[in-house]
Every structure is written in structure tokens, then in C-alpha cells.
Amino acid sequence: MSTAQNLALVDQLLQPFYQQNPSIHVKLILSNGPTTETGLLTGAAAGTNPDVFHTWVVPTAQLENNILLDLMPYASKDNVDLSIFSSQQIGQLRAGSGLFGLPMYLGTVTVLINKSMLDSMGIAYPAQDWTYADWAQLASATTKKNATGTATHGIDNISMQYMDEWQFQAFGGSILNPADPTQCTLDAPGSIAATRWYADLFASGAAIHAKTLFFQGQSFSRLAQSWELDFWLASLYRSGVDWDIMSLPTNPGYPGVTRSTSDYYGVSAATKHGKESWELVRYMGTAPAFAEGLIKTRLFTPALKSLWPQFVTIINQVAPFTRGKNMAVRHAGGEQPRHPEPGISVRHRPGDGPHQYGHEQHPDREGGRHPVAAAVGRTDQRHATGRRAGGRRSRQQHQGLPGARCGGRDGAGRPVTRGAAWWPPHRGGHRATPPGPV
């Protein structure tokens, strides 16, 4: 999606907000914005952060440095019911009695399986309650070598370079001690078991860090991140592979674990327009119409629990070839108190159903975000014009959604502000929705 298209899309999704709030002016700009932890801290020190921003960074450092506005006074006054979100996701944005953001979307990790490969090899499909032992056995059984090397692999789009907390927790381990995050626990039995599971698969050639082998019919399974849904649905449409989606497996005696995004809309503590900025954040975070727009245009799993069933319906409409597939595993799951450690995965209790969601940073994302900034200001107020916030590019190609900051006037004499960074992912060359009938 080009810059002009991205700006136009954001502007379109915000039309109801403009109509409901005629005294608030929003100016959309393209910015590399403060979407990384370093960018937010640097922007705060320089006084260049926008009023409203989007970031995927768990807000630990932002809270420690007092650069986020507490939104709880506004949320309480407006009677916003925070139970509309997953308790894990909104909990990640709470500190004490404060509220420091609203979730943007709910991105999870699941597994794509190649049913065509299993059929050709006469291997039965895995059960929905499969285990990591089942996955390893299937991965080994579907790894085939020829004279030139490995012809097929058991798992792709997986890496040991960026092993996350959820990968260790699935085996009863962790990276850090939840009770004392200053203590590394990679030498704990569960952490060693997790490392050995992945290392053995890589050593045998069953696992490989590749992005497209699954879509070429050359791997049995693939980690599927929902923030890449546009990419892998388009790839599946072109591939001809008969596929389905599975929850991540479990290990006997341990709860199931998955990973999810920590993306949220926040407001700078330095803003001069807290109420106006809150109004924009509240709309983007709680308005069903805005969330539906993100589903339809960017295929994002909604943070609003009420829209989880509708997500599957919309995806089936946008991409009819997904009908009959187990798309519901992307949003199913009960509620569970969040893990106390920043950048965490969240476990679920036996009997709760499919995996619940935690929130982690994404060090394995490639490229950088290009957030769209939005400036917000009351039309009856005058403020100094702010510069766009700058920031280091992070590791995955994303386009930014609008954020907001208030101040100044534009060429028509209307007050504007510099805006924040945020928007769904854009992977160069890939369509937001798969080709085919809609």
C-alpha cells in the first residue's frame, strides 16, 4: 500500500470521528515516528513526540520515564468498560490504578499445516489437541532428503535466533524468573527442554528458518503470525496447497501458550490536549466501526472481544477460499490474569479451550514501520506548530496508523498538531487482501 493510499485509508476510517467531533481537527502525515522504545524516549527528551502514537513496544520504559499520559481519568469519566478487551492485553497497559493505552489489534501465533503433503505421504492429520511430541514426529516424518540435499522440511518460518518467552513457557521454562526478572532462568529444566526440542529439529534438517517453503509445497508446517495474514493468505491463494490452521501444540502437564502483539495507542504525557487526544484514542480503540475497517482493509484480528466471531465471517467474505478452514483458532480462548513479566506470553488453564493471548515484543520483525501521524487540535485553540517525531526504523516493514498531537494552524488557518505513529503491516509487494473474488 502506497503512502497516499495509506493516508486515504486512515482518513476514510476516521470519517465518523470527524463528524462526531467537528471541533477537533486531525491532520494526517507520514512519519517514521516514535514507534520504537528508543524513538519514544528520544522524542520525549527532545520534545518532539506526537500527542497520540501507536507502538508495539511493551510500555515498561515509557512508564519508568513518565512519558505516557494516564488515560484512566478520561476512561472513568466516560464510563469505558475495559472488559471489552482481553484481560491479558489491556492488563499489559495498566500500571497500578493507571491506564496508559488502548489495544490496537490482537495478533497471535498459530500453525499452518500442509494437508496436501500429508495426503501424498499417507500420514493422518494431527488432532486439534496435538502435543509438541506429535509436532516433532510429524516434522521428522515429512522431512525428505534427495541427492542434492533436503527436498522437504517439517517446519519453516521458525528460528532459534529469536526464541521468545512463549517458546520456553510451553515446556515449563522461561527466559527470566517471573518473580525476579533480574534472574535469568535459561538453565532451568524446562528452558533446556525447549532449547533441545528446537535444536534437535534444526540439527536434523526438519526445521528451517525460511519464509516461503510452505507456499511452495516444500514443508509440512509453518508458524503463522496473524499480523502477516495478508501475506500468507495471498501466498496460499496462489500456492494450490490444501491447508488448515492449528493452535500451537501443548506439552503434557503444562498449559498451552501462544504469543501475541502488544500494539497499542498511547498519548504523550507532554500533550497540551489530553482530552482531544483521548477522544481520538477512544474512537480508534473502542469503536466497532473502526475495528471492522481494520479487519476488512488490513485483515487484523480485532482487540474487541465482541468482534471475534465477526472476524471469521469478514475473513471468509474477503477471502472466500478460507471458508471451512479453522480460522477461529486465531481469536478463541478464555481469560487469564496476565503474567507479571514485561513482554510475556500468557498461558491457559486446561479446559479453557484454545490458547489465550499474551503480549511480546517482536525482535524477529524485519524492515521498519512507516507510521502515519495525525495532528489533533480544537478548532478554537492556537498552539505552536510541532515537528514530526523521528525515530529509528525497527525490524519489520509496517505502515503506521495515525496518532495525534495538538497545536499550530495549517495553511487554511485551522489548528493542527503533530501526530503519532501507527498502522497495520505492509510487506512490500504483497496485497492487503488475496487476489480472487470478493
C-alpha positions in Angstrom: 0.0 0.0 0.0 1.5 3.3 -1.0 1.8 6.3 1.3 -1.1 8.1 -0.5 -3.3 5.0 -0.2 -2.4 4.6 3.4 -3.3 8.2 4.3 -6.5 7.9 2.3 -7.5 4.7 4.1 -6.9 6.2 7.6 -8.8 9.3 6.6 -11.7 7.2 5.4 -11.8 5.1 8.6 -11.8 8.3 10.7 -14.7 10.0 8.8 -17.2 9.1 11.6 -14.9 10.6 14.2 -14.6 13.8 12.2 -18.4 14.0 12.0 -18.9 13.3 15.7 -16.2 15.7 16.8 -16.3 18.8 14.5 -14.3 20.9 16.9 -11.3 18.5 16.7 -9.0 18.8 13.7 -6.9 15.8 12.7 -4.1 16.2 10.2 -2.6 13.0 8.8 1.1 12.9 8.0 3.6 10.2 7.2 6.2 9.8 9.8 8.9 7.3 10.9 7.6 8.3 14.3 8.3 7.2 17.8 7.2 3.6 17.3 10.3 2.0 18.9 11.2 2.3 22.5 14.3 4.3 21.6 12.3 6.6 19.4 9.8 7.3 22.2 12.5 8.0 24.7 14.5 10.2 22.3 11.4 12.0 21.2 10.3 12.7 24.8 13.8 14.1 25.6 13.7 16.3 22.5 10.1 17.4 23.0 9.1 16.1 19.5 6.8 13.2 20.4 3.3 13.5 18.9 0.3 13.7 21.1 -1.0 10.3 20.1 1.1 7.4 18.8 1.0 3.8 18.0 3.7 1.4 19.1 4.2 -2.3 19.5 6.7 -1.8 22.4 5.6 -3.1 25.8 5.4 0.2 27.8 7.9 -0.6 30.6 10.5 2.0 29.7 7.8 4.6 28.8 6.2 4.2 32.2 9.6 4.3 34.0 10.4 7.6 32.2 6.9 9.1 32.7 6.3 9.8 29.0 2.8 8.3 28.8 -0.4 10.1 29.8 -2.6 8.3 32.3 -5.9 7.8 30.4 -7.8 6.3 33.4 -9.3 9.7 34.4 -10.8 10.1 30.9 -11.8 6.5 30.7 -13.5 6.6 34.1 -15.4 9.8 33.3 -16.6 8.3 30.0 -17.5 5.0 31.7 -15.4 3.0 29.3 -15.8 -0.7 30.1 -12.3 -2.2 29.8 -13.7 -5.7 29.9 -14.4 -5.3 26.1 -10.7 -6.3 25.7 -8.9 -9.4 26.6 -7.8 -9.1 30.2 -4.2 -10.0 29.2 -4.0 -7.4 26.6 -5.5 -4.5 28.5 -3.6 -5.6 31.6 -0.4 -5.0 29.7 -1.3 -1.4 29.5 -2.2 -1.0 33.2 0.2 0.1 36.0 -1.3 0.4 39.5 -4.6 2.2 39.0 -3.5 3.9 35.8 -4.3 3.1 32.1 -1.7 4.1 29.6 -3.1 3.0 26.3 -5.8 1.1 24.4 -5.1 -2.0 22.3 -4.9 -1.7 18.6 -5.5 -5.3 17.5 -4.9 -8.8 18.7 -2.1 -10.6 16.8 -1.4 -14.2 17.6 0.8 -17.1 16.5 -0.7 -20.4 15.2 0.5 -23.1 12.9 -0.4 -23.7 9.2 -0.3 -27.4 8.1 0.1 -28.8 4.6 -2.7 -31.3 4.2 -1.6 -31.9 0.6 1.8 -33.2 1.8 0.2 -35.4 4.5 -2.2 -36.9 1.9 0.6 -37.6 -0.5 2.6 -39.4 2.2 -0.3 -41.3 3.6 0.0 -39.6 7.0 -3.0 -38.8 9.2 -3.8 -35.2 10.1 -2.8 -34.1 13.6 -5.6 -33.9 16.2 -6.6 -30.5 17.5 -5.2 -31.4 20.9 -1.8 -32.3 19.5 1.4 -32.1 21.5 4.9 -30.9 20.8 6.0 -34.5 20.6 3.3 -35.0 17.9 4.6 -32.0 16.0 8.2 -33.2 16.2 7.2 -36.6 15.0 5.3 -35.2 12.0 8.1 -32.8 11.2 10.6 -35.6 11.1 8.3 -37.9 9.1 7.7 -35.2 6.4 11.4 -34.3 6.1 12.8 -36.0 3.0 16.2 -35.8 1.5 17.4 -36.3 -2.0 20.8 -36.4 -3.8 21.1 -32.6 -3.6 20.0 -32.1 0.0 16.7 -31.7 1.8 13.7 -31.7 -0.5 11.0 -31.2 2.1 11.1 -29.9 5.7 8.8 -30.4 8.6 8.6 -26.8 9.8 9.5 -23.5 8.3 9.3 -19.8 9.3 10.8 -20.7 12.6 14.1 -19.6 14.2 16.3 -20.2 17.2 17.9 -16.8 16.8 14.8 -15.1 18.3 13.3 -17.6 20.7 10.6 -15.9 22.7 9.2 -16.4 26.2 6.2 -18.4 24.9 8.5 -21.0 23.4 10.1 -21.6 26.8 6.9 -21.5 28.8 5.4 -24.2 26.7 8.0 -26.6 28.2 7.6 -25.2 31.7 10.6 -22.9 31.3 11.2 -19.2 31.0 13.9 -16.6 30.0 13.6 -14.7 33.2 12.2 -15.6 36.6 8.7 -14.1 36.8 9.1 -13.4 40.5 12.5 -11.8 40.0 13.1 -10.6 36.4 16.8 -9.9 37.3 17.4 -13.6 37.4 18.0 -15.5 34.1 16.4 -19.0 34.1 17.7 -20.3 30.8 19.4 -23.1 32.8 16.1 -24.3 34.3 15.0 -27.8 33.2 12.0 -26.5 31.2 14.1 -23.9 29.4 16.7 -26.6 28.5 14.0 -28.9 27.2 12.6 -26.2 25.0 16.0 -25.4 23.6 16.7 -29.1 22.9 13.3 -29.5 21.1 14.1 -26.8 18.7 17.8 -27.6 18.4 17.2 -31.2 17.5 14.8 -30.3 14.7 17.2 -27.8 13.2 20.1 -30.3 13.5 18.1 -32.9 11.6 17.0 -30.6 8.9 13.4 -30.9 9.9 13.1 -27.2 10.9 14.4 -24.3 8.8 14.2 -20.5 9.0 12.6 -19.8 5.7 9.6 -17.7 4.7 8.1 -19.3 1.6 8.8 -23.0 1.5 5.4 -23.9 2.8 3.7 -22.0 0.0 5.9 -23.9 -2.5 4.6 -27.2 -1.0 8.1 -27.9 0.5 7.2 -28.0 4.2 4.6 -29.7 6.3 4.0 -26.8 8.7 4.7 -23.1 9.2 4.4 -20.7 12.1 1.7 -18.3 11.1 1.6 -14.8 12.7 -1.7 -13.1 12.3 -0.1 -9.7 11.6 1.1 -11.3 8.4 -2.3 -12.6 7.5 -2.5 -10.5 4.3 0.9 -12.0 3.2 0.2 -15.6 3.9 -3.4 -15.7 2.6 -2.3 -14.2 -0.7 0.6 -16.7 -0.8 -1.8 -19.6 0.0 -4.3 -18.5 -2.7 -1.5 -18.7 -5.3 0.1 -21.9 -4.0 -2.5 -24.6 -4.6 -1.6 -26.2 -1.3 -4.5 -27.7 0.7 -4.1 -26.2 4.1 -5.6 -25.6 7.5 -4.7 -23.8 10.8 -3.9 -25.4 14.1 -3.4 -24.0 17.6 0.1 -24.2 18.8 0.5 -27.6 20.5 0.9 -28.3 24.2 3.1 -30.4 26.4 1.6 -32.8 28.9 1.5 -31.2 32.4 1.9 -27.7 31.1 -0.7 -25.1 29.9 -0.8 -24.1 26.3 1.0 -20.9 25.3 0.9 -18.6 22.3 2.3 -15.2 21.6 0.5 -12.0 20.7 1.1 -8.4 19.9 1.4 -5.6 22.4 0.4 -2.9 19.9 -1.5 0.0 21.4 -2.5 3.6 21.0 -0.9 5.9 23.6 -0.9 9.6 24.4 2.3 11.6 25.2 2.4 12.9 28.8 3.6 16.2 27.3 0.4 16.8 25.3 -1.4 20.1 25.8 -4.6 18.5 24.5 -5.2 15.4 26.7 -9.0 15.4 26.2 -8.8 15.8 22.4 -6.1 13.1 22.2 -8.2 10.8 24.4 -11.2 11.2 22.2 -9.2 10.0 19.2 -7.6 7.1 21.1 -11.0 6.1 22.5 -12.5 6.1 19.0 -9.7 4.1 17.4 -9.6 1.7 20.4 -13.3 1.1 21.1 -15.4 2.0 18.1 -16.6 -1.3 16.4 -16.8 0.5 13.0 -13.1 1.4 13.2 -12.1 -2.1 14.2 -14.2 -3.6 11.4 -12.4 -1.3 9.0 -9.1 -2.7 10.1 -10.4 -6.2 9.6 -11.7 -5.5 6.1 -8.7 -3.5 4.9 -5.8 -5.0 6.8 -7.1 -8.4 8.0 -6.3 -7.6 11.6 -7.8 -9.7 14.4 -9.8 -7.2 16.5 -8.9 -6.4 20.0 -12.6 -6.0 20.8 -13.8 -9.4 22.0 -17.3 -8.7 20.7 -15.9 -8.7 17.2 -14.0 -12.0 17.4 -16.8 -14.1 15.8 -17.4 -11.4 13.2 -13.7 -11.6 12.3 -14.1 -15.0 10.9 -17.2 -14.0 8.9 -15.4 -11.0 7.4 -12.3 -13.0 6.5 -14.5 -15.6 4.8 -16.1 -12.8 2.8 -12.9 -11.1 1.9 -11.1 -14.4 1.1 -13.8 -17.0 0.2 -11.2 -19.7 -0.1 -10.8 -19.6 3.7 -14.3 -20.9 4.3 -14.2 -24.3 6.0 -10.8 -23.5 7.4 -10.2 -23.3 11.2 -9.8 -19.5 11.2 -11.4 -19.4 14.7 -8.2 -20.5 16.4 -6.9 -17.0 15.8 -9.2 -15.5 18.4 -10.6 -18.2 20.6 -9.7 -18.5 24.2 -10.8 -17.6 27.7 -9.5 -15.0 30.1 -6.5 -15.4 32.4 -4.6 -12.9 34.6 -1.6 -11.6 32.7 1.9 -12.8 33.5 3.8 -10.3 35.7 6.8 -10.1 33.4 7.0 -7.4 30.7 7.0 -8.8 27.1 5.3 -12.0 28.1 3.3 -14.9 26.8 0.1 -15.9 28.6 -0.8 -19.5 29.4 -4.3 -21.0 29.6 -5.8 -23.5 32.0 -6.8 -26.9 30.9 -10.4 -26.9 29.8 -10.3 -23.2 28.8 -10.2 -24.1 25.1 -7.7 -22.9 22.6 -4.8 -20.7 23.5 -5.1 -17.4 25.3 -3.1 -14.4 24.5 -0.1 -12.7 25.9 2.0 -9.8 24.6 5.5 -9.8 23.4 7.9 -7.6 21.6 8.8 -8.8 18.2 12.5 -8.9 17.7 12.1 -11.1 14.6 10.2 -8.5 12.6 12.0 -7.3 9.6 12.3 -3.9 8.0 10.7 -0.9 9.7 7.4 0.7 10.4 6.2 3.7 8.5 3.6 5.2 10.8 1.1 7.7 9.7 0.9 10.6 12.0 -2.2 12.6 12.8 -2.4 16.0 14.3 -5.3 16.8 16.6 -6.5 20.2 18.0 -9.5 22.1 18.9 -10.6 24.5 16.2 -10.9 27.3 18.7 -7.4 27.0 20.1 -4.0 28.3 19.0 -0.7 26.4 19.7 2.8 26.3 18.5 3.3 24.0 15.5 5.2 20.9 16.3 7.7 19.0 14.2 7.2 15.4 13.2 8.7 12.9 15.6 11.6 11.0 14.4 12.8 7.5 15.3 15.0 4.6 14.3 13.5 2.1 11.9 12.6 -1.2 13.5 12.8 -4.6 12.1 9.6 -5.3 10.2 8.1 -3.5 7.3 5.0 -1.8 8.7 2.9 1.1 7.8 1.8 3.4 10.6 -1.7 4.2 11.7 -2.5 7.8 12.7 -1.7 9.1 16.1 -2.3 12.6 17.3 -0.8 15.7 18.7 -2.4 19.1 19.1 -1.1 22.5 18.2 -0.5 25.2 15.5 -2.6 26.1 12.5 -2.4 24.8 8.9 -2.5 26.8 5.7 -6.2 27.4 5.9 -5.8 28.8 9.4 -7.1 25.7 11.2 -5.2 24.5 14.3 -3.2 21.3 13.9 -0.8 19.2 15.8 2.0 16.8 15.0 0.8 13.2 15.1 1.6 9.8 16.2 2.8 6.7 14.6 0.7 3.7 14.0 -0.8 1.4 11.3 -1.0 -2.1 10.1 1.8 -4.1 8.4 2.8 -3.6 4.9 5.1 -6.2 3.3 6.5 -4.8 0.1 4.8 -6.2 -2.9 2.1 -8.1 -1.1 -1.6 -7.2 -1.5 -3.6 -6.4 1.6 -6.1 -9.0 0.6 -5.5 -12.1 -1.5 -6.5 -12.0 -5.2 -9.7 -13.6 -6.3 -13.4 -13.0 -6.0 -14.6 -10.9 -3.1 
